Amino acid sequence: MEIKRISFIEAKSPGNHIFSKFPIPRVGTILLSTILRGRGYEVKAFIEDVGRPDWTYIESSDIVCISTITSTAPRAYKIAERVKAMGIPVVMGGAHTTFLPEEALAYVDYVLRGEADHSITALFDYLEHGKPSIDAIAGLSYKDAAGNCLHNPDSSRVMDLDSLPIPDVTLVQEWNRMKIYPVSTSRGCPFNCKFCSVIRVFGRQYRFNSVEHSLNEIKYACAKTKENIFFVDDNFSANKKRTKELLRALIAEKIKPFWSAQVRTDVAKDEELLRLFADSGCHMLYIGFESINPVTLESYNKGQSLDEIVRCIKTVQAHGIEIHGMFVLGADTDDVDTIKKTADFAINLGIDTVQFMILTPLPGTPFFFEMQESGRLLHTDWSKYDAHHVIYKPTLMKPQTLHMETFKAMGRFYSWKYIAKHVAKLDFFHVAVGFYGKKAVREALDEAKDYFAALSGVLDCPETHVTA
């Protein structure tokens, strides 16, 4: 087949949360679009959380590529059905389809599992020229003429990240509406949290771009945006020596972006690193505290203690850097008191913004297999696998209790007192966050009534009912 025009689509998130107003596109969509554009194709990328897709362009495409995570899978499949009905081949990739390729093949022609930086070009070579042979394309899942699902061996991970181009954000339609600009400087995570799908896709071997390459990408980002730059690395400081080299280079080049990143509590143990964060323009750190319950932290394989969490918060605050605290509630060792104490903890320690997320067994993770094998999953409506719905049976609470109490805890944090405190400081950004948080909580509590009404048959079933 002849391929000239390609559409990339990143499916829309199913619901709202505290930062829905600030969508962060996944870098993979932009990077793969850039790679294909570099091979001479006409490419446009549509991020539904940023702007509406141009269906006139999509309908005139020779092939459509769709990226999805678990919570966006139902929307991604609907898009695929619409495109397939037009006779346009569809390729799908992302974390969800990496683990459930046969599910995706009910809607699409090809699934690229894992890192697709190299396999996508091999697939396009096959589609256009018949070479390489289809069974030689690593990480590819497809159906044979008889309708059988076939899965080629996994693709190898890209070790030389500098060999990949700088993602061209201008390929994203309405990219100038993005309030946060994503920059990736590494892949993989050396840790092993049981509920995280990252290491199942990118591995535990931490790979990173050279300082020079990352510096060039940051310069490019600064030229494109006056808004926030967010380092989407799963752990920006996993290799502290390398992170320091990058930050020193930023300071030496007199580049001072308004940036934020995801880190672990161990950053507080390195005074020099925190000073470099502050001096290079870091305004907020997204920190995965996960829990204040020591037993839960151990069950999550977090490798951090409550004392370390407290010390981290105080140390980061002392450097003038804001904290977005992320907590995951609902472990088998959590109860209602845990949820209430978590809200009190976040308020009393003066954390700037929070997300109280409900523990979610994402496909491919040890936690998913544990819940599946024990019969504790309530359903597989993937749109609800967004960390804002209970989709399994907790041990010490009813599902409804975990769900409602988590959002009530969010409501306690984003209170009128929170809003008044920031009004007094003329901090109108956090005032807006407070109002939006209250609105999101109210809507979530209203939606919960319909959600649990739909699950009443499952929840009332004697063999599945879990008492508090």
QUITA-V997403 format. One record per pair of residues at least 24 apart in sequence whose C-alpha atoms are under 10 Angstrom apart, sorted by the first residue. I is the first residue (numbers start at 1). GAP is how many residues later the second one is. Records with the same first field share a line. If there is no record, write none. Layout:
BEGIN
I=GAP  GAP
END
This chain:
BEGIN
1=61  123  125  126  127  128  129
2=60  61  122  125  126  127
3=38  39  58  59  60  121  122  124  125
4=36  37  38  39  57  58  59
5=32  35  36  37  38  39  52  53  55  56  57  58  59
6=27  30  31  35  36  37  38  39  51  52  54  55  56  57  58  59
7=26  35  36  37  38  39  46  47  48  50  51  52  53  54  55  56  57  58  59  83
8=24  25  35  36  37  38  39  45  50  53  55  56  57  58  59  82  83  84  163  164
9=24  35  36  37  38  39  44  49  55  56  57  58  59  67  70  71  83  163
10=35  36  37  38  39  40  43  55  56  57  58  59  62  65  66  84
11=35  36  37  38  42  55  56  57  58  60  61  62  63  64  65  66  67  68
12=34  35  36  37  38  39  40  56  57  59  60  61  62  63  64
13=35  36  55  56  57  58  59  60  61  62  63  370  373
14=35  57  58  59  60  61  368  369  370  371  372
15=56  57  368  369  371  373  425  429
16=370  372  423  424  425  427  428
17=338  340  369  370  371  419  420  422  423  424  426  427
18=335  336  337  338  392  396  415  416  417  418  419  420  421  422  423
19=335  336  414  417  418  421
20=29  416  420
21=28  29  157  158  412  415
22=27  28  155  156  157  158  159  206
23=24  25  26  27  154  155  156  157  158  159
24=25  26  154  155  156  157  158  205  206  208
25=24  25  144  147  150  153  155  156  157  158  207
26=41  42  43  68  156  157  158  206
27=140  141  142  154  155  156  157  205
28=39  65  66  87  88  89  139  156
29=36  37  38  39  64  65  138  140  142  143
30=136  137  138  139  140  141  142  152
31=86  133  134  135  136  137  138  140
32=33  84  85  86  88  89  132  133  135  136
33=32  84  134  135  136  138  139
34=130  131  132  133  134  135  136  137
35=82  83  85  86  129  130  131  132  133
36=81  84  85  88
37=131  134
38=127
39=82
42=129
43=128  129
44=126  127  128  129
45=124  125  126  127  128  129  130
46=125  126  127  128  129
47=125  126  127  128  131
48=125
49=129
50=122  123  124  125  126  127  128  129
51=121  122  123  124  126  127
52=121  122
53=119  120  121
54=119
55=28
58=25  30
59=24  27  28  29
60=26  28
61=27  28
62=25  26  27  28
63=24  25  26  27  28  61
64=24  25  26  27  28  44
65=24  25  26  27  28  43  45  46  55
66=24  25  26  27  28  42  45
67=24  25  26  27  28  29  30  45
68=24  25  26  27  28  29  30
69=24  25  26  27  28  29  293  294  313  314  316  317
70=24  25  26  27  29  30  292  293  311  312  313  314  315  316
71=25  291  310  311  312  313  314  315  316
72=24  310  311  312  313  314
73=24  31  308  309  310  312
74=307  308  309  310
75=307  308
76=28  31
77=26  27  28  29  30  31
78=29
79=28  29
80=24  26  27  28  29
81=25  26  27
82=25
83=24  25
84=24  25
91=29  32  49  51
92=49
93=27  47
94=107
95=102  103  105  106  107  267  268  269
96=101  105  266  267  268  286
97=44  266  267
98=41  42  43  56  102  103  265  266
99=98  101  102  263  264  265  266
100=263  264
101=39  40  41  48  49  50
102=39  40  41  46  47  48  49
103=46
104=37  38
105=36  37  38  42  44  45
106=37  43
108=34  35
109=32  33  34
110=30  31  32  33
111=28  29  30  31  32  40
112=25  26  27  28  29  30  39  40  42  43
113=25  26  27  28  38  39  40  41  42  88
114=24  25  26  40  41  42  43  86  87  88  89
115=24  39  40  41  42  43  86  87
116=24  39  40  41  42
117=38  40  41  47
118=37  38  39  40  46
119=35  36  37
156=46
157=30  31  44  45  46  48  50
158=29  44  49
159=28  46  47  48  49  50
160=47  48  49  50
161=24  25  26  46  47  48  49  52
162=46  47  48  49  50  51  52
163=46  50
164=45  49
165=48  52
166=47  48  50  51  52  54  55
167=50  53  54
168=49  52  53
169=51  52  55
170=54
175=49  50
176=48  49  51
178=47  49  50
179=46  47  48  49  50
180=45  46  47  48  49  50  51  79  80
181=37  40  41  43  44  45  46  47  48  49  50  51  78
182=36  39  46  47  48  49  50  51  77  79
183=31  34  35  37  38  46  47  48  49  50  76  78
184=24  25  30  33  34  46  47  48  49  50  52
185=24  25  26  28  29  30  32  33  46  47  48  49  51  58  61
186=24  28  45  46  47  48  49  50  51  52  53
187=45  46  47  48  49
188=45  46  47  50
189=44  45  46  47  49  50
190=45  48  49
191=44  47  110  111  112
192=108  109  110  111
193=104  105  106  107  108  109  110  172  173  174
194=105  106  107  108  167  171  172  173  174
195=105  106  133  164  165  166  167  168  169  170  171  172  173
196=104  164  165  166  167  168  169  170  171  172
197=164  165  166  167  168  169  170  171
198=36  166  167
199=35  165  166
200=163  164  165  166
201=163
206=29  32  33
207=31  32
208=25  28  30  31  34  35
209=33
210=32  35  36
211=31  32  33  34  35  36  37  38  39
212=34  37
213=33
214=32  35  36
215=31  32  34  35  38  40
218=32  37  38  39
219=31  34  36  37  38
221=36
222=33  34  35  36
225=32
226=31  32
227=30  31  32
228=29  30  31  32  54  55
229=28  29  30  31  32  53
230=27  28  29  30  31  32  52  54  55  56
231=28  29  30  31
232=28  29  30
233=28  29  30
234=27  28  29  30
235=26  27  28  29  51  52  53
236=24  25  26  27  28  31  49
237=24  25  26  27  29  30  36
238=25  26  28  29
240=27  30  33
241=32
243=30  33  34
244=28  29  30  31  32  33
245=28  31
246=30  34
247=26  29  30  31  32  33  34
248=25  28  29  31  32
249=31
250=26  29  30  31
251=25  28  29  30
252=28
254=26
255=25  26
256=24  25  26
257=24  25  26
258=24  25  26
259=24  25  26
260=24  25  26  61  62  63  64
261=24  25  26  63
262=24  25  26  62
263=24  25  26
264=24  25  38  40  45  48
265=24  38  39  40  43  44  45  46  47  48  51
266=37  38  42  43  45  46
267=45  48  49
268=40  41  42  43  44  45  46  47  48
269=39  42  43  46
270=45
271=44  45  48
274=41  42  44  45  46  47
275=41  44  45  46
276=43
277=39  42  43  44
278=38  41  42  43
279=40
281=40
282=38  39  40
283=37  38  39  40
284=32  33  36  37  38  39  40  68  69
285=31  36  37  38  39  40
286=36  37  38  39  40  67  68  69
287=25  26  36  37  38  39  40  67
288=36  37  38  39  40  67
289=24  35  36  37  38  39
290=35  36  37  38  39  52  65  66  67  69
291=35  36  37  38  39  40  43  47  48  51  65
292=35  36  37  42  46  47  49  50  53  54
293=36  38  40  41  42  45  46  48  49
294=39
295=36  37  38  39
296=32  33  34  35  36  37  38  42
297=31  34  36
299=32  33  34
300=28  31  67
310=35  39
313=33  36  37  38
314=35  36  37
317=32  33  34  35
321=31
322=28  29  30  31
323=27  28  29  30  31
324=27  28  29  30  31
325=26  27  28  29  30  31
326=27  28  29  30  31
327=27  28  29  30  31  32
328=27  28  29  30  31  32  59  78
329=27  28  29  30  31  58  73  74  76  77
330=27  28  29  30  60  62  63  64  65  66  67  69  72  73  76
331=27  28  29  63  64  65  66
332=61  62  63  64  65
333=61  62  63
334=60  61  62  63  68
335=59  60  61  62  63  66  67  70  133
336=60  61  62  65  66  69  70  132
337=68
339=63  66  67  68  69  70  71
340=65  66  68  69  70  72
341=68
342=64  67  68  71
343=63  65  66  67  68  69  70
344=65  68  69
345=68
346=67
347=65  66  67  71
348=65
350=68
351=62
352=61  66  78
353=60  61  65  77  80  81  84
354=56  59  60  83
355=32  33  51  52  54  55  58  82
356=31  32  50  51  52  53  54  57
357=29  30  31  32  33  46  49  50  53
358=27  28  29  30  31  32  33  44  45  48  49
359=26  27  28  29  30  31  32  33  35  43
360=24  25  26  27  28  29  30  31  32
361=24  25  26  29  30  31
362=24  25
368=24
375=88  89
376=88  89  90
377=87
378=77  80  81  86
379=76  79
384=67
388=56  60
389=55  59  62  63
390=58  61  62
391=64
393=66  71  72  73  74
394=72  73  74
395=71  72  73
396=70  71  72
397=69  70  71
398=61  67  68  69  70
399=53  60  66  67  68  69
400=48  49  51  52  59
401=67
403=41  42  45  49
404=37  40  41  44  45
405=40
406=35  39
407=31  33  34  35  37  38  41
408=33  34  36  37
409=32
410=27  28  30  31
411=26  27  28  29  30  31
412=26  29
413=24  25
414=24  25  27
END
